Amino acid sequence: MIGLIYLIGFLVIAFIVYLLVEVVFGGAPKGALAEAHTMAGGNRGSRLQQALNPLGVPVQKYMPPAFLRAMSADLYWAQMAKKWLDWNAIQLVALRLVAGVGGFVLGMFMTQELVVSFVLAYGGWAYPSMSANSAARKMRRLFVSQLPEFIQLISAQMAAGISMEESISRVSKSPGIVAGWMREVIRQSQGRDLVEQIQREAQESLLPELIGMSIQLAFIKRGTAQKELMGQLAMSIAADYIGGAERRAEKLGSEMIIPMILFYFVPFLVVLLTVLMYPVMTNIFGA
């Protein structure tokens, strides 16, 4: 009975954390993408974000830069999915720390059990990151899937004699995640070089495909045979995407073996043995 009470309490707390993260903190319908991609965050934001600002200095001082960089990249893509708008990496890490400490204190107050308290602390620490990472992972996959077609359209425009910057500007008016991302890049590059702005945004995103594309665009811009080079880039990106999809499909086949054994073969074997052995065991021990 005590275990059931602990389980119900844990599920209730997890549900409350989910509502707070997904509904209250994760879906604020405001914020500019250019500001959301920065690490500083400024004075804008909700009351919760303002309350977390005092933790910004110790978080930035003691957290590893690579950790904050990866968190910033997750937020970069999560905000494209309209999640965690106006948040930056430092604020999100501060929220994770507060949620973790709060989970531990709440667990000790409710159960006086260290194991339950540590489980709640880990849930409070991990869930905001899991929420941002999940949205970011979906957006990355969608972006990478649309990138080959976007580059091919630019290559077709350049083959018709249009400059690279104008081709990018025209193709960015089409629907799609990549086109929307490029429109935002063009908006931010007012008065600056477009390719350099693409490189900066690619570095912020930490997406290998996007970083490679931005480097190739810089080489193409400085080259002479831009049409041919852009055509080669389009074919290269398409080939890389197809190769990556094939590798994921092969990996998925091997990864599905263990779940199939655990969730299909083992229960089937247990049911089969139960049906076969029940009459035998009844005859042996039933007398």
C-alpha positions as CSV (number, residue, x, y, z in Angstrom):
1,M,0.0,0.0,0.0
2,I,2.8,2.4,0.8
3,G,4.4,1.7,-2.5
4,L,1.2,2.4,-4.3
5,I,0.9,5.8,-2.4
6,Y,4.5,6.6,-3.5
7,L,3.7,5.7,-7.1
8,I,0.5,7.8,-7.2
9,G,2.4,10.8,-5.6
10,F,5.2,10.4,-8.2
11,L,2.7,10.3,-11.1
12,V,0.9,13.4,-9.8
13,I,4.1,15.3,-9.5
14,A,5.3,14.2,-12.9
15,F,2.0,15.4,-14.4
16,I,2.3,18.8,-12.7
17,V,5.8,19.2,-14.0
18,Y,4.6,18.2,-17.5
19,L,1.9,20.8,-17.4
20,L,4.2,23.5,-16.1
21,V,6.9,22.8,-18.7
22,E,4.7,22.2,-21.8
23,V,1.8,24.6,-21.2
24,V,3.2,27.4,-19.0
25,F,6.9,27.6,-19.8
26,G,7.3,25.9,-23.2
27,G,4.6,27.6,-25.3
28,A,4.9,31.3,-24.7
29,P,3.4,32.8,-27.9
30,K,5.9,35.6,-28.3
31,G,9.5,36.4,-29.0
32,A,11.7,37.0,-32.0
33,L,13.8,34.3,-33.4
34,A,16.9,36.5,-33.6
35,E,16.7,37.2,-29.9
36,A,15.7,33.7,-29.0
37,H,18.9,32.4,-30.5
38,T,21.2,34.5,-28.2
39,M,22.7,33.3,-25.0
40,A,22.1,36.6,-23.1
41,G,18.4,36.8,-23.1
42,G,18.2,40.5,-21.9
43,N,15.4,41.7,-19.7
44,R,12.5,40.4,-21.7
45,G,10.7,37.3,-20.7
46,S,8.2,36.0,-18.2
47,R,8.3,36.5,-14.4
48,L,9.7,33.0,-14.1
49,Q,12.6,33.9,-16.4
50,Q,13.2,37.1,-14.5
51,A,13.2,35.2,-11.3
52,L,15.8,32.8,-12.7
53,N,18.1,35.7,-13.9
54,P,20.1,35.8,-10.6
55,L,21.2,32.3,-11.2
56,G,22.6,33.3,-14.6
57,V,26.0,34.4,-13.4
58,P,26.9,31.2,-11.5
59,V,25.4,29.0,-14.2
60,Q,27.5,30.7,-16.9
61,K,30.6,30.6,-14.7
62,Y,30.5,26.9,-13.5
63,M,28.7,25.1,-16.3
64,P,30.9,23.7,-19.1
65,P,30.8,25.9,-22.2
66,A,30.2,22.8,-24.4
67,F,27.2,21.9,-22.3
68,L,25.7,25.4,-22.7
69,R,26.5,25.3,-26.4
70,A,24.6,22.1,-26.9
71,M,21.7,23.4,-24.9
72,S,21.7,26.6,-26.9
73,A,21.6,24.5,-30.1
74,D,18.6,22.5,-28.9
75,L,16.8,25.7,-28.1
76,Y,17.7,27.0,-31.5
77,W,15.7,24.2,-33.1
78,A,13.0,23.9,-30.4
79,Q,12.1,27.6,-30.9
80,M,11.7,27.0,-34.6
81,A,9.0,24.5,-33.5
82,K,7.4,27.3,-31.4
83,K,8.6,25.7,-28.2
84,W,10.5,27.5,-25.4
85,L,10.2,30.9,-27.1
86,D,12.2,33.7,-25.4
87,W,14.3,31.2,-23.4
88,N,18.1,31.0,-23.6
89,A,20.5,28.2,-22.6
90,I,21.4,29.8,-19.3
91,Q,17.8,30.3,-18.2
92,L,17.0,26.7,-19.1
93,V,19.9,25.3,-17.1
94,A,18.8,27.5,-14.2
95,L,15.3,26.1,-14.5
96,R,16.6,22.6,-14.5
97,L,18.6,23.3,-11.3
98,V,15.6,24.8,-9.6
99,A,13.3,22.0,-10.7
100,G,15.8,19.4,-9.6
101,V,16.2,20.9,-6.1
102,G,12.5,21.4,-5.9
103,G,11.9,17.8,-6.7
104,F,14.3,16.6,-4.1
105,V,12.8,18.8,-1.4
106,L,9.3,17.8,-2.3
107,G,10.2,14.1,-2.3
108,M,11.7,14.4,1.2
109,F,8.7,16.3,2.4
110,M,6.2,13.8,1.1
111,T,8.0,10.5,1.6
112,Q,11.1,11.0,3.7
113,E,12.8,8.5,1.3
114,L,16.1,9.4,-0.3
115,V,15.5,7.1,-3.3
116,V,12.2,8.7,-4.2
117,S,13.6,12.2,-3.6
118,F,16.6,11.5,-5.9
119,V,14.2,10.1,-8.6
120,L,12.1,13.3,-8.4
121,A,15.2,15.5,-8.4
122,Y,16.4,13.7,-11.6
123,G,13.0,14.1,-13.2
124,G,12.9,17.8,-12.4
125,W,16.5,18.2,-13.8
126,A,16.0,16.1,-16.9
127,Y,12.5,16.9,-18.1
128,P,13.0,20.5,-19.4
129,S,16.0,19.3,-21.4
130,M,14.0,16.3,-22.7
131,S,11.2,18.6,-23.8
132,A,13.5,20.9,-25.7
133,N,15.6,18.1,-27.1
134,S,12.5,16.2,-28.4
135,A,11.2,19.3,-30.3
136,A,14.7,20.1,-31.6
137,R,15.3,16.5,-32.8
138,K,12.0,16.5,-34.8
139,M,12.8,19.9,-36.3
140,R,16.3,18.8,-37.3
141,R,15.1,15.8,-39.1
142,L,12.4,17.8,-40.9
143,F,15.0,20.4,-41.9
144,V,17.5,17.9,-43.2
145,S,14.8,16.1,-45.2
146,Q,13.9,19.4,-47.0
147,L,17.4,20.7,-47.4
148,P,18.3,18.7,-50.6
149,E,15.2,20.0,-52.5
150,F,15.9,23.6,-51.4
151,I,19.4,23.5,-52.7
152,Q,18.3,21.9,-55.9
153,L,15.8,24.7,-56.5
154,I,18.6,27.2,-55.9
155,S,20.8,25.3,-58.4
156,A,18.0,25.4,-61.0
157,Q,17.6,29.2,-60.5
158,M,21.3,29.7,-61.0
159,A,21.3,27.5,-64.1
160,A,18.9,30.0,-65.6
161,G,21.4,32.8,-65.2
162,I,20.3,34.3,-61.8
163,S,22.9,35.3,-59.2
164,M,23.3,33.2,-56.1
165,E,21.9,35.8,-53.7
166,E,18.9,36.4,-55.8
167,S,18.3,32.7,-56.3
168,I,18.4,32.2,-52.5
169,S,16.0,35.1,-52.0
170,R,13.5,33.7,-54.6
171,V,13.6,30.1,-53.4
172,S,13.2,31.3,-49.7
173,K,9.7,32.5,-50.6
174,S,8.5,29.0,-51.1
175,P,6.8,27.1,-48.3
176,G,8.8,24.8,-46.0
177,I,11.0,24.8,-42.9
178,V,14.3,25.5,-44.8
179,A,12.7,28.3,-46.7
180,G,11.3,29.8,-43.5
181,W,14.7,29.5,-41.9
182,M,16.3,31.2,-44.9
183,R,13.8,34.1,-44.8
184,E,14.8,34.8,-41.2
185,V,18.5,34.7,-42.2
186,I,17.8,37.1,-45.0
187,R,16.0,39.4,-42.6
188,Q,18.9,39.4,-40.1
189,S,21.5,40.0,-42.9
190,Q,20.2,43.4,-43.8
191,G,23.4,45.4,-44.5
192,R,25.6,42.4,-44.1
193,D,26.8,39.6,-46.4
194,L,24.2,36.9,-46.8
195,V,26.6,34.0,-47.0
196,E,28.4,35.1,-43.9
197,Q,25.1,35.4,-42.0
198,I,24.2,31.8,-43.2
199,Q,27.5,30.6,-41.8
200,R,26.8,32.3,-38.4
201,E,23.4,30.8,-38.2
202,A,24.8,27.4,-39.2
203,Q,27.3,27.6,-36.4
204,E,24.6,28.5,-33.9
205,S,22.5,25.5,-35.0
206,L,25.4,22.9,-34.7
207,L,23.8,21.0,-37.5
208,P,26.6,19.3,-39.5
209,E,24.6,19.3,-42.8
210,L,23.9,23.0,-42.4
211,I,27.5,23.9,-41.5
212,G,28.8,21.9,-44.4
213,M,26.4,23.7,-46.8
214,S,27.4,27.1,-45.5
215,I,31.1,26.4,-46.0
216,Q,30.4,25.2,-49.6
217,L,28.3,28.3,-50.3
218,A,31.3,30.5,-49.3
219,F,33.6,28.6,-51.7
220,I,31.0,28.8,-54.5
221,K,30.6,32.5,-54.0
222,R,34.3,33.1,-54.4
223,G,34.6,30.7,-57.3
224,T,34.1,31.3,-61.0
225,A,32.0,28.3,-62.2
226,Q,29.2,29.0,-59.7
227,K,26.5,27.2,-61.7
228,E,28.4,23.9,-61.9
229,L,29.6,24.1,-58.3
230,M,26.0,24.7,-57.1
231,G,24.8,21.7,-59.1
232,Q,27.5,19.5,-57.6
233,L,26.6,20.8,-54.1
234,A,22.9,19.9,-54.7
235,M,23.8,16.4,-55.8
236,S,26.2,15.9,-52.9
237,I,23.6,17.0,-50.3
238,A,21.0,14.7,-51.9
239,A,23.4,11.8,-52.0
240,D,24.4,12.4,-48.3
241,Y,20.7,12.5,-47.3
242,I,19.9,9.3,-49.1
243,G,23.0,7.6,-47.7
244,G,22.1,8.7,-44.2
245,A,18.5,7.4,-44.6
246,E,19.8,4.1,-45.7
247,R,22.2,3.9,-42.7
248,R,19.4,4.7,-40.3
249,A,17.1,2.1,-41.9
250,E,19.9,-0.6,-41.5
251,K,20.6,0.5,-37.9
252,L,16.9,0.4,-37.1
253,G,16.6,-3.2,-38.2
254,S,19.3,-4.3,-35.8
255,E,18.0,-2.1,-32.9
256,M,14.5,-3.7,-33.3
257,I,15.8,-7.2,-32.5
258,I,16.0,-6.7,-28.7
259,P,12.6,-5.0,-28.3
260,M,11.0,-7.7,-30.5
261,I,12.5,-10.4,-28.2
262,L,11.5,-8.7,-25.0
263,F,8.0,-7.6,-25.9
264,Y,6.9,-10.3,-28.4
265,F,8.9,-13.5,-28.1
266,V,9.3,-13.6,-24.3
267,P,5.6,-13.0,-23.6
268,F,4.6,-15.4,-26.3
269,L,6.9,-18.1,-24.8
270,V,5.6,-17.5,-21.3
271,V,2.0,-17.9,-22.5
272,L,2.8,-21.0,-24.5
273,L,4.6,-22.6,-21.6
274,T,1.8,-21.7,-19.2
275,V,-0.8,-23.4,-21.5
276,L,1.4,-26.5,-22.0
277,M,2.6,-26.9,-18.4
278,Y,-0.6,-26.1,-16.6
279,P,-2.2,-29.5,-17.1
280,V,1.0,-31.2,-16.2
281,M,1.5,-29.3,-13.0
282,T,-2.1,-29.8,-12.1
283,N,-1.7,-33.6,-12.5
284,I,1.5,-33.6,-10.4
285,F,0.6,-31.3,-7.6
286,G,-3.2,-31.3,-7.8
287,A,-3.6,-34.7,-6.1
